[in-house]
Structure formats: structure tokens, C-alpha cells
Amino acid sequence: MADFRKALSDSSIIVFDGAMGTLLQGRGLPPGASPELWGLENPDMVRAVHEDYLRAGARVVTTNTFGGTHFKLPSGTDVRRVSAEMARVARQAAGENNFVAGSVGPTGHFVEPLGTLTMREMVAAFARQIEGLAEGGVDLIIAETHFDLAEAKAVVLAARQVCDLPVAILMTFEPGGSLTGTPSATFADTMQNLGVDLIGVNCGLGPEQMLDVARDFLPRLDVPFFIKPNAGLPRLENGVTIYPMGPDEFAESMRSFLDIGAKCVSGCCGTTPAHIQALARIASGRTWTRPEPSQGRPLVVTSRSRSVCFGVGLPSVCIGERINPTGKKVLTAELQAGQFGEALRFAEEQLQAGAQVLDVNVGAPMVQEDVLLPALVKQLTARFLAPLCLDSTLPNALSEALWTVPGSALVNSISGEPGRMDELGPLCKLHGAPFILLPLAGKKLPVTAAERIASIEALLEKSDALGIPRRLIMVDCLALTVSSKPEAARHCLETIRYCSTVLGLPTTLGLSNISFGLPARELLNATFLAMCLGAGMTAHISNPSTPLPREVGLAAEVLLARDPQAGRFIASCSDWKYGGGSGGVSRQAQEKSVTTLREAVVAGRKEVVLSMVEEALARQEVPAAILGEHLVPGIMDVGVLYERKVYFLPQLLLSAEAMQAGFERLKPLLEAQSGGSVRPKIVLATVEGDIHDIGKNIVGLMLENHGFEVVDLGKDVSAERIVDTAQECGAGLIGLSALMTTTMVRMEDTVKLLKARGMTQKVIVGGAVVTQAYAQAIGADGHAADAVEAVRLAQRLMDA
């Protein structure tokens, strides 16, 4: 059998197949039917599609299993059997000289805190499907059309759990990022940390639009990349969805991707064997050169929406140290009670002061760390954009916390204690989690640089033996207190220089340790920080709110030529006065303080919203005024931020839920004052044959927050039921959602049925593949590209 990993390393361009669903429809797949279950009953039809693509020049065919998890298939379906049988069909077509990619599509659900699934539940669902694909003989696992980073990560974890096959991850992007706010570079950083074999982009965009996405993440990659665009952006002609790019035009547009280094190329929606044949001709004779791993490639930690790079020569990173109960009575008491108010306050305060990563430590007496650490991590990832540093001496607590992180958290730390590297090293590798290597073994502190370096080298030898890539390793060079060990600072600086210049590894340390037991600690910390940065240190674990070290650090970055045009220094220190500091908070801090109810909605602070609503009611404020003057303006502000791509789906959901909590508290009071006046009603549904409802659910939440009564019929709903319900409940509006080009045609059924019955309800349509032109073509009253636009359109139609 051919080896796909070997093929990834050679100089050839690998051409994959094109769209599957549209070809199956041409061979008898009914609209709205499950392609997987239909394929079980009609294996010859599926095999014929694979054979058509192979004859066209594809070297890889993709299994008919895109919707193969139990979330998409009917209840009771043997998921493993479906995937195994579809893999066998593809294997039969491909033979021994071509490759079979096992397709794993999105589930339609979110992992906590965006949704209700745990990461382990998501992984278990994918693992069952991947077991079947491996059993059926696929050569690689390919995750396609994923739009949330946590879900893409879950596919990787599932694949690693059940097989040793190569893994390719393709994500779908909109202008500005994925649906849940992940920039393409952050996606690439996270997947590379996870050690996937092939990283790419598919669907959602045509070749021209996808080129910018590829150029954004390409400089980050040491692994091959894969491009799979649609045949242009779709439009509707005579009731049929048309992709405008013909085979030759599509193939010509793909030259740009080959020019910038694509290893694998293919086509998504709208592409046919003719498109792949033209593409194969373009790719024939082209050679590919694998990216050379860069010695200076930075270590990167990520959240769902942000990457922070640690590297020699890059600006230093402040890891905020304050979420640590040591010496903090209030924080300790709250953690012991399972409360996070003080921890969240520390997080916000540090981010305002310039911290780029938050260290999170819950180690206190009477605290069950393996429960509390992941619980706090979920709260922090829901509220803040910054990546996290998970800080615990308990391996189980770190493991549980890593299962809640959507991106690549930093682990603090792996020391030289017997067995700690053996236990934590593979865990960090599995989760793609960079870690801090702590050169400590036993009770004796390594004071001299030689002792520290020897310990570092020994730990690196262990990590190498475990197959842990050095791109995941940062070194703590140990700031020991100079009050008891006067030479400690000098040896620390020597260790930093060695790690930077000889090992090429990023370095960090706990800054305030150096000054323990001495007066003027800020002065010592600030001076030591400047010396460390000059020696090549890349990060420091410190309190960013302490003025002097922060200001000296900013000044040092200017003098080290790591702050272009002194931009960060000017933004933070333009009002600096000798002896008076600069006020303490960066002007560029994006996480704002909350002082009003409107700001609490914008910040998504549900508990603060509820508290402020209660305070307003206690002041005898009118419920309608609280809603109209505070809550509604707040959610409108959120809409503006969402449209400007300042907020993405996670922030939108958080704010909508905060607004909803306040509204639910006011609802009975508002109804009592209004005498039970009726709110405008809208019926929402995902059309028949389509089982995707994430977008519809978000629209429903936003509409409720703006005073609509939402009747949600769910997914896979017939036109008859939608129209009947609108008539029975007296709804003036109908909202229809569809994610697939094969089901969007069902929207027209509702419009036609309304007209046939002489009903006057207005119809709004939306979904990933739906456009304004399509809405006009079927006679709908409007198209909404997202939840914010849906609210605005619904309000306008009700007022018309």
C-alpha cells in the first residue's frame, strides 16, 4: 500500500477529489436525505463517483462520511459501521496505488462554554466515527469545513486516541476569521502545536478570497498546507444553485496557490470531475518543496481567538501572576467556596494593565484542584480573549484543565522530579500544550548557571526521547532571591543567554522572586527585568499592574529595537511623569471595566447584569426604562461590535445570554405593567432535509433579546408545518435557515405555500450558502447574513 506520510514528504503535488454531494444527487440521492445512509444502500453509485474523480486525475478520494457522527445520523445508527462501509467502498475504488481520506465533518454543536458538550463528549463522538474509517482502510483522516477551533481540536484528539493515521485539518473562514472568531494564523498555530500532518482551508470562499487566508497563515507553517476552495461564490439561476467558475477558470485560479507552496489542492462546493481534471493538468509537472523548520520559530500559545508568540528577538510577554491564592485571603476564601469573582477581577485588572497571558493557579487548602481549575478555565475562556497558563503541581488537575481549553494553553510547569516529564510530557504533546521546563530535581536548588544548564540539558534529553517537539518548550531560568544568594541573579542571566543563543529556546522566570526579603522591591524587580531582557529573556511571570517594572519593561523594548516606532511605549507612557508613573493602565487595553448596566451587557457579565438590574429596581427605576435605556442599547452596541468584527460569535453569545438574564428578571414586571400586551411573534425553522441549527438558535436568542416572541420549530421542518404554525399562532414573520446548497431550495417551498394560501407573513432567509440574490429570486422579503442583521431586518419588516 502507498504511504501517505511518505507522499507528503516527496516533491509531488497531491490532487484530491472534488464535491461529493452534488454528484450523488445526480445519481439519485434525494434532497435532504442522509448521503451516508443512502450510500449504504447504493454503494455502486458512491463507488462510481470515486472512480470518476480518479479517472480525472485525483490521487486521493474522500469517503462519503462528512455527516458520519451520531449527531448527524438518525438515532440508533451504527456510526462505526456506516463509516467502515463507506471507507471500504472508497478503498475498492482507489486500489493500492491511490489514497483514501476519511472525511470527518462538523457536528453542529459547540463545546463548553459556547455549547453544552464537554470536550470529552465531542472527542468520543469523533472517535467512534474514526474507528470505523480506520477499520475500513483509509490512509488518512481529514477534518473538513470546521468553523470552531475546539471542535477541530477534538478531531485531532479523537484520531490520536484510536489510530496512528496522518491527520489533515481544514477550517472554513469568513473575512476576519472563522465563525467563532479564530484568525487563520491562530488556527494554524494551534494545529501545528497539536502535530497534525496537513493544515488547510476549505469551503466558504472561492479561490480569490481564499488566497488572502492562505498568505496569512503560510509564514507560520513547518508542515504542508492544503487548499480546497469552492468554484466561486454561489448564485441562484432558475431555482438552481450555480457556482460560476468553470473547470478551466477554476484551475487557472489555483496556480497562485501552487506558486506560494501548496502541497495538496482540491475543490469543494461546485467542483466536478471536470474541475479536478483541469486542476490535475495544472499541477502536473509542478514540484513542491517542504518548508524548512526555522531555528527561530517562536513558541506559540493560543486561545480561541488569539496567538501569543514567545521567541528570541520578539517583544517580551508578560504572564500575569495574580490569579494565585498564595497570600490572598479573599481569593483563597472564594476558591474554597467554589466562587470565581475575585479571580475574574484579577484577570480583568491584569489584562487592562498589559498582561498577554494569564497564569491560573487555584492551589489552596481545601480546594479540589482537578475540579476547580477546569471550572475556572471555562469561565476565563468564555469571558476573555487572552491565552492561559495552567499552573498546578498536580498532574490530574492539569489534565482536567487541558480538556477544557479550545486552543494551546501553556503548562506551568514540568520539573526534573522523578516521573514528572514521563507523565506530563506526553499529556502536553497530546493536547498541543507548550510547557515551561523547570530545572529543579529534589530539594536542592541549582544556584550556579552550570547546575541549571546541566538540569535543562537532562530534561531536554528526556523530552526528546518522548518525541516531544522542542517548539513546545520554554525554560524557567529560576530567579532565586538575592537576599540569601547574592550571586543568583548573575547565574540566572548566564542561563538565559545559554538558552537563547545555544539552545534557541524561549525563557521566562518569576520576576518578583529576585527581590524577596529586601526593601524597594519594585526597583530591584525593574532593574533585574531590564537586565534579563537584555540577556535575551522572552517572557516574565509578574504583576503587570506594578508601575515601575512595567514601565522599565516598555522602555527596554524600545532600546532593544523590539517596539516599532516606539508604538507600545508611546501608547502607555505618553503621560508619564518622573516619580509619578503613567497611570497604570494601557490605553490599548481591550478588556474594559464595567461601571454601568449597558457596559455589563457589552462585556457579557451576566452576574453583574443581574446585580445591577436588582439595584435599579431597588432604586424604584421603571422596568421598561431599565430595558429600553440600558439593556437594549447594550445589546445594540454588541451588534455594532459584531458587525465591525471586533466581537465574534463567543462574545455575541455571552452578551446575548447576559442580556437575556436581565430581560427574564424584568419580564414579569413588564407584563404586569403592560397588561399582558402581545410581543411580535416570529416562527423560526431550519428547512426540511437540513439538520443544522446553530445559526438559527443564535438568531432566536438575539430576537428574544429585542422583544420578539420566538416560536422555534427546530430543524428539518417541512414547509407545511412552518406555514401551519405561523397561521395558528398569529406570527407576522417567518425565519428560515439552511446551511447546505442542497437544502436551501426548500426555502422556496414555504414562500410558495404562503402565497397559495393567501397569507401575508413576511419571510426572512439566512444561512451560510444563502444570499440576498437568492432571497429575491424565491420571493422572500429579506436576507440576513448574521444574527445582528436578522434582528434589524425583523424590526424593519414589523414596522413596515
N, C-alpha and C positions, 0 to 999 in steps of 0.2 A: 504494500500500500504506500502511496505517496505520503510524505511527511509535511504537514502544513507549516510547522515551525521552520523547517529547512527551507521551504519555499519562501517564507517571509524574509529569510536572510540572503537569498540569492539576488541577482541583478534584474530579474524579470518584473514586468508589471503584471499584477494579477487582476483579471477581469471577473467580476461576479455577475450574476444574473440580474434581471430587472424585476418589474412588478409581477406579483402573483395573482392577486385578487381579480383584476380586470380580465386576465386571460382565462381564469377559471369560470368567470361569469359567461364568457363567450363559449365555454364548453358545457354550460348548463347549470352553473351554481346559481340558485335563486337569490334575488336581492334580499338581504337581511339574514340569510341562512349562515350557520357556522361553517366557514371554509374547512375547518379541521374535521368536523363530523361528516360533512359532505365528501371530503376526501377519503375518509374511511370506507364509505360506500362506493366511491368511484375512483379507486386507486389508479386505474389506467389513464384517466383524464389528468390527474396530477402528474403522473409519470411523463405524459406527453408534453406538458409544459416544461418540465425539466429538460427533456430531450430537445425541445425547440431551442432553448437557451444554449445548450451545449453545442448544437449544430451552428448556432450563431457565433460561437467563439468564446463563450463563457468558460472559465476554468473552475468556477465554483457555483454550485446550485444551492439554494436556500430552502430549507424544509417548510412545508405548509403548516407551521405551528405557531404563527405570530400571536394568536389568541389562545395559546395552549395551557394556561393556568386554570385552576378551579374557579378563579374569579370571573373568567370569561365563558367557560364551558358550562352547560347545564348541570345542576346539582346531581351528584351521583355518578358523573362521568369518571371513568378510569383515566385520569390525566396521564399517568405514565404510559399506559397502553397506546393512547392517541399519539403521543409524541414518538414512541418507539416505532409504530406502524408507519407514520409519515416519514420518519427518518429512513426506514427500510426502503420505502418507495424511492426516495431520492438516491439512496445508495445504489439501488439496482440501476437507476438511470446513469449515475456518474461512473460506475465501474471502479477500477482500481487506480486509474491514472488521473482522475479529476477529484475535486474535493466537495464535501457536503458540509454546509454550515447549518447548525441547529438554531433556528430563529426563536428568540425569546422577546416578546413584545411587552408593553406596559400592562399593568393590572387594572388601571382605572382607579386605584386607591392611593392614599398617601400614608407614609409612615408618621408616627408621632414626632413632633407635636402638631404637624399640619393636619394629620388624619387620626384615625383610631387604631391602625395596625401598629404593632411593635415591629422593630427591625427583624427580630427572630421569626415572627409570623410571615413577613414578606419573604425572607430567605427560605423558609420551609416550603412555601408555595412554589418558588422558582426551583428549589432543589428537586421536588417531585417531578417537575417537567424535565429538568436537565438529566435526571436519572434515565428517563425514557429516551431522550435524544442520544445519550451515550450508549444505551443498550442497542439502539437502532443503527449505530455505526457512524455517527457524524465525526468529522475531523476537527471541528472547532465549534464553540458556542458563540453566537453573535446576538447581542442585545441591540434591538433596533427601536428607533422612534421614542426613546425615553425622554421625558421632559423634566424629571426631578432627579437631583443628584443622589438622594438617599436611595431611590429605587434602583438607579443604575449601579450603585454600590452593592445593593442587595443581590443583584445578579452575579456579581463577581464573587461575593461571599458564598453564595449557593453553589456556584461552579467549583470553587476550591474545596467545598465540603464533600462533593460527591464524585469528582473526577479530576484528571490531570490534563484535560484538553486545553488547547490555546483558547483565550477569551478575547473577543473583539467587542468593544462598547461604542455604539453610535448614539449620539444625542441629537435632539431636534431643537433648533434655536429660532427665536424671533429676533428682530432688530433690538439690540440692547441686552440680550440674554435669553435664557430658557424661560418657560412659563413660570417657574418658581424662583426666578431671579439669579440663576447661575451664569456668570460670564463664561464664554467658551474657554478662556485660559484657565479659569478655576476648575472647570470640568477636566481639562487635560491634566492639570496638576494633580488632582485627586486620583484620577485613573492611573496615572504614572506611578504615584505612590503605592497604589494597590498592585502594581506589577502586571497590568494587563498587557497582552501581546500586540494589540492593534487598537488604535483610537481614531474615532471619526465622527462625521456628521451626516445625517440623512434626513430626508423629508422636509416639509415645511417651506423650503426655498428652492428656487431654480438655481442653475449654475452661477449666474452672475451675482446673485445675492449671497450665495454660499462662499464665494471666493474670499470675501472680507472676513468671514468667520474663520476660514482655514488659515489665512495670513495672521490672524490674531493669536491662535494657539500654536502654530508651527514652531516658533522660536523656543517653545518650552519643551519640545519633544526630543527624546532619545529613542523612541520606538516608531515603527512605521505608522502612517496615517491613511485613512480610508475616506473617500468622498463619494456620496450617493445622493445626488440632487434629484428633484422632480424634473420632468420635461417641461420646465417653465411653470408659471403660475396659472392655475386653472381658471376657466371661464365656462359659462353655460351657453350652449347653442342648441336651439330646438329641443330643450328639455334634457340635453345630454351634456355631461361634464367633459370639457375638452381641454387637453394640455397642449399648448400651442407649438411646442418645439418638435419638428420632425427629426428623424434619425440623423441626418447629416448635420443639421444645425446643432443638435444636442452634442454630437460627437466633437464637432469643431470647438464648441464652448468648453469642452473638457480638456483641451490642450493646455489651458492655463494651469490646471491642477497638476498635470504631469510635469509642467515646467517648474513648479515650485516644490516638487518632490513627492507627490502622492505615490504610494506603493500599490494601493488597491483602489479600483474605480468601478462604478456601477451606476445603475439608475433606480430611482424609486418610483413614485406615482407617475403614471402616464408613459412609462417606458415599456417597450415591447422587444421581442427578439430582434426586430429590425434595428432598434436603437442600439442594442448591445452588439450587433454585428458591425454597425458603423463605428462604435466605440472600440471594438477589438481591432479594427483596421488601424485606427489612430494610434492605439497602444502598441501595435506590433512593431518590433524592432527598437522600441524605446528601452533604455536601460535605467535602472534605479540604483541609487547609492544610499546605503543606510546612514542615517545621521550619526556623526561621531559623538559619543558621550563627552560632554565638556567637563574638564577638570574643575572649572569654576562654576558649574551648575549649582544654583543655590538649593538649600533645603527649603521646602515649602510646606506650610501648614495652611489648611483651608477650613472655612465654614461653608455653608450652602452657597454663599454669595460673595465670598471674599478670599483672596490669597494673600498671605504674608510671607515674603521671601527673606531667608537668613543666608547671607553669603559674604565671603571675604570681598571687601571693596564696596559692598552695598551699605546704604544707611542703616544704622543700628536700630534694633527693635526693642521697644520697652514691653516687657511682660509684667502686667500689673499684679502685684503680690498681695493685695489687700483681702481677697476672699480666702482667709485663713484664720481659724478661730484662736490661734495662739495669741494670748494676751488681750483678747477682745471678749469681754464678758457678755455684751449684748448679743453678738453674733453666736457665741457658744450656746447661750440660753435658747436662742431661736432654733439653732440646728438641733439641739436636744429635743425641742418641741416639734420638729419637722416643719419649721417655718423658714421662709426664704426672704423676708422683707429686707433685712439688713444686708444680706448677700447681694440682692439685686440693686440695693442702693450703692453698695461699694462698686458694683460693676459699672453702673451709670456714671458714677463720680470719676472712676479711673479712665473710662473712655472719653469723657469730656476733657480730661487732663492730658490726653495724648497716648494712652496705652493702646497698643495694636493687637495684643493678645492678652487674654485673661487667665491667670493661674487660678485653679479652683481646687480648694482643699477643704474637706469637711471633717478632718480628723480631730475629734474631741471626745472626752469621756462620755459614755452612754449614748454614743452615736453609732448606728449600724451603717458603716460607710458603703457597703455594697448595695444598700437600698437608697441612701440619701444622696450619694454622689451622682448616680444616673438621674435621679429625680431633679436635682438642681441643674444638671446639664440640660435637661429638656426645657426647663424654664428659661435658661440663658439663651439657648439656641432659638427659642420662639421669639424672644424679645430683642436680641442684639445681633448685629452682623459680624462681630469680631470672632475669629477662631479662638479655641480654648486650649489651655494647657491643663491636663488632668494630673493632679498631684496627690499621690497616696503611697503609703508603704505597703498596702495590701493588694496583692495581685488580683484577688477576686473583685475588689472594688473597681480597679482599673478596667478589668474585663467587662464588667457590667456597664460601666460608663461608656466604653468604646462602642458597645452595641446600640447606643442612643445617638451617636454623632453622625450627621449626614456627610461630613467631609473628612478631612485628615486632621485629627487633634494631635497635639504634642503631648507626649507622656513624660512625666517628671517623677521618677527617673529610673534608670537601670544601673545599679551599682555592681561592685565586684563581690557582693555577698554570695556565698556558695549557692548555686542553683538559680539565682535570680535572672541571669541572662538566659539560661535554658528555658525558664518559664515565661518570661515576659518578651524575650526577643521574638519567638515565633508568633506570639499574640500580636505584637506591633506589626510584624510583616503581614499577617493575615489581614489586618484592618487598614493597612497602608498608613500607619501612625508613626510619624517621626518621633524620636525619643532623645532625651538628654542622658548621655552616658556620664555616670558619676564615678570618678576614680577612687572609690572607697572600698576597702575589704577588711572587715573586722573593726576593732575599736581604735586601732592606731591610725591617726591622721597622717597622710603623706604631706609633710611640710615642704620638702625640697622639690624643685622642678624635676629633678631626676626621678624621684619616687613617683611623682604624679604621672610623668610620661611613661614610666615602666608599667604602671597600672593601666593607663589608657591603652597602650600597645597590647597588653594581655587581653583586655576586654574586646578590642577590635579583632584580635585573632579568634576569640570565641564567636563573635558575631559573624565573621567571615565563614567560619565552619558551619554555621547555621543557615547560610545562604541569605543573610540579611544585607541588602544593598546599602552601601555607605551613604547614599543620598538621604537615608532616613536618620542619620546620626549627627547629633550635636554634642559637644563636650562641655560639661561644667568644670571650669578650671579651678574651682574652690577658692573662695575668698575667706580665708581664715583671719580671725581677729588679730590685729597688730598689737593690741594691748598686752597680749600674752606671748605672741610670736612676732617680734619686730620685723623679721625677715620675710614674713608670709607674703606681703604684697609683691616684693621683688620676685619671688619664686612663681607667684601667680602670673605675673607679666611674662616671665620666660615661658611658662606653659602655654599661654595664649599665642605667643609668637611661634612656638613649635607647631601647635595645632593648625595655625593659619598658613604658615609657609611650607612646612614639611608634609603634613597630613592633608592639607586643603579642606579641613573641617571647620564648620562654624562653631563659635564658642559662646558661652554665657556664664553667669555666676549670680549669686545672691548678693547684691551690692551692699546692703546695709550691714552684712556680717563683718566687714572690714573694720568698722568703727566701734563695735560693741565695747562698752565699758569706758569710753572716752568722751570728753566734752566736745562741743562743736561738731557733732556727728555729721550734720549736713555738709559742713566744709570739707571734712575728710572724705565723705562719700562722693562729693562732686569732684574733688581733686583726683581721687582714685579712678572715677569713671572716665575722666579725660585721658588719664594715662593708659587705661585699658583700651579705649577706643583707638588711641594712637598705636598701640601694640597689635591691633587687628581684631579686637573683640567685636562680635556681631550682634549680641543681644545682652540685656541685663534684666534680671528679675528685681523689680524695685517698686517703690511707691511713686507713681507719676505725678501725684499732687504735691510732692515736696519741691518747693520752688528752685532752690539753688542747684541741686543735681540736674533737674530737668533743663534749666536754662544753660548750664555749662555743657550738657549733652548737645543741645541745639547749636551752641556756639562751636563745639568741637566738630560737628558735621560740616559746618561751613568751612572751617580751616582745613578739613581733610578732603575738601572738594567733593563732598557727597550730598550737597544740598544745592541743586542747580539754581543759579541766580539768588541764592540765599532765601528761596521762597518760603520754606517752613520756618526759618528763623525770623523772617520779617513778619509773617502772619502771627507768630506767637509772641514776639518780643518788641514790636514796634512802639509800645507804650511803656517799655522798661525804664525804670529809674534806679539809679545807684542806691543800693540798700533797700529798695522798695519792691523789687521783683516786677513781674509783668501781669499780675492779677490772677495767675494760676490756671486759667482755662484757655486752651487753644481756640482761636476764632474759627478754626475749621472743623471743630468737633461736630459730628453729625448727630450724635445721640443727645437730644435736647432735654433740659429739665422740664418737669411738668408742674405748672403752677395753676392752671385753670382746667375746668372740665373739658373745654374744647381741645386743649393740648393733650389731655389724658386720652381722649378718643383717638387723636392722631398718633399718639405713642402706643396705642393698643394696650393700655393699662387697665384691665377690667376691674381689678380690685380698687384702683384709685377712682375709676368712674363711679362705681357703686358707692364708695365712701363720699365722694363729692356730691352725688345725687342726694344722698341722705342728709348731708349738711345743708344743701339748698332747700330741701323740704323742711328741715328744722327751722330755717330762716323764713319760712312761710312763702317761699317763692312758688309761683303758679306752675303746676306741672307742664302745661302747654308751653310756657316760656322757657322752662328748662330744656324741653325737647327742641323747640324752634330756634332758640338763641344760643344754645351750646352744643347739644348732641348732633343735630342735623348739620350745622356749619362745620363741626369737626369731621364728620364723615364726608362732607363735600371737599374739605381740604385734602383728605386722604385720596379722593378721586383725582384731584389735580396732581398730587404727587405720583399716583399710579400712571396717569397719562404721560407725565414727564419722564417716566422710567426712573424716578427717584425711589419709589416703592415698587415692589414686585408682589407676587401672589402671597408669600408668607406674611408680609406686613399688612396687606389688604385684608386677609382673613383675620389677623389678630385685631386690627382696628374694628372690623365689622362685628366681631364677637364682643368686643368691649362696648361698642355702641348698642348691640342687641341686649346686653345685660342691663344697661341703663334704661333702655326702652321697656323691657319687661317689667322693671320695677315701677315705671310710670304708667304702664298700660292700664291697670285697673282704675287708677285715679283719672286718667284721661277719659276713659269710657264713662265713668260716673259723671264727670263734668259735662260731657257732650251728649249725655242721654243715650249712649249706645249708638252714635252715628256710624254709618257703614263706611269702611275704608274701601278704596277702589280695589277690585279683585283682578288677579291675573292667573290664568292657568298655564303652568309650565310642564313641559314634557320633552323627553328625548324620543325622537320619532321611531316608528316601527322598524325593527331589524337592527337598531343601534343600541348597544349596551353601555355606552359611555355617558357618565352623568356628572363628572367633576365640574365642568364649566357651568352646567345648569344649576347645580347646587350652590355655587358661588353667586350666580345671578340671583337666585332666590333669596339668599341671605342679605344681599345688598338691597333688593327691592323691599324686603320686610323692614329694613332699617330706614327706608324712606317712606314708610307709611302705607305700603301696599299689603293687602291680604293675599298671600300666595297659596294657590292650590297646586301642590306638586304631585303629578301623576307618576313620576319616576321615569324609568327607561323602557325602551321597546314598546311604545304605546301606539295603538292604531289611530288613524285619523277619526274614525267613528267615535272612539272613546273620548278623544280630545274635544271634539265638537259637542258631543252629548253633555260632557261635564261643564263646558262653558255655558251651554244653554240652561242646564239645571241650576247652576249656582249663580247665574247672572253676571258672569265675568265680562268685563268690557275688553279685555286684552288676552291674547294667547301668545306664549313664547315657546318657540320650537328650537331644539338643539340637535345637531348632528355632527359627528366627528369625521365620518368617512364619506368619500365621494360616492360610494355605492349605496348609501342610505340617505344622502341629502335630497335625493329625488322624491323621497316620501313626504317632504315638506309641502310640496305642491298639492298632494292629496288633501291635506287639511284646508288649504286655501280654496280648492275647487269645491269641496264639500260644504264649506260655509256659504259660498255663492249659490250652490244648488239649493240650499235650504233658505236662502234669502236672509241670512244672518249678517249682522254688521260689525261683529267683533274685529278689532284690529289685530294683525299678526306681525310679530317680531321674530326674525330668524337669526340664528348665530351658530358658531362652531368653527373649528379650525379651518375647514375647507370652504366655508360659506362666505360669499362676497356680496357687496351692495348690488353688483350687476346681476347676480343670481336672484337676490331678493326681488328686484324689479322684474326679472324675467318670469317669475312664478306668480307675480301679483301680490307679494307680501307688502306690508305697509312700512317696513324698515328693516335695516340690518344693523346689528350691534357687534362690534369686534371684541368687546370685553364687557365685564360686569358694570363698569362705570358708565360706559356708553349705553348699555341696556337700560339703566335707571333713567338717564337723561332722555332717551327716546321714549320710554314708557310714560314719563311725566308729560312730555310734549304731546304724545298721542291722546292722553286722557284730557288734556286741556283744549285739544282741537275741537 
